[in-house]
Amino acid sequence: MMRRQPELFAPTDPRPDAAAIRARHLVVELCPVLEAVELVAAWHSRLPKCQMGPWQFAFRAHFNGHVYAVALWNNPSARTLPGHWLELRRMACSPDAPRNTASRFLSLMVSHFRGVCPQRERCISYQDTAVHLGTIYKASGWTAAYTSKPRVRDRSKPRVGTKRAYRSRLNGGGPDASAKVRWERML
């Protein structure tokens, strides 16, 4: 059986139709945080609003100047997890992103971390079970490590033991209430 050669597009070629672009054509690189935050606001399905920082890494996946996906990484938000791990806090893909963009994007970002900061040991991310199935994590070799129970947080009362206020619910209370799956990938 003869294998078909992959389609190639030189950087000088005009942008092909969205249907002709494949995830393998995308270039993944670091990008300005502001660019990633703005595109998360435009594309994220559940958590479009996010803070401007502190983000340690911001990535974009693009082809011929058109961005198809962005991601923001930082230390884990859970106090019980090691601070040297990396957590994918936001990832969003454009509606016209090629099929398999998200899983390829995840794989390439992990490869970047393996080369640049292997001492970080592990990457984690949380899947919202109310709206996602975890397909992108499975496809890129991540492992489901923990599933939380759904819960509703009462943030109307003052916090116990501190004068600090709760973080605001930028995206409403719905995302807080659903169960989450923590996915992990070793570096």
Secondary structure, 3 states (H helix, E strand, C coil): CCCCCCCCCCCCCCCCCHHHCCHHHCEEEECCHHHHHHHHHHHCCCCCCCCCCCCCEEEEEEECCEEEEEEEEECCCCCCCCCCCEEEEEEEECCCCCCCHHHHHHHHHHHHHHHHCHHHCEEEEEEECCCCCCHHHHHCCCEEEEECCCCCCCCCCCCCCCCCCCCCCCCCCHHHHCCEEEEEEEC
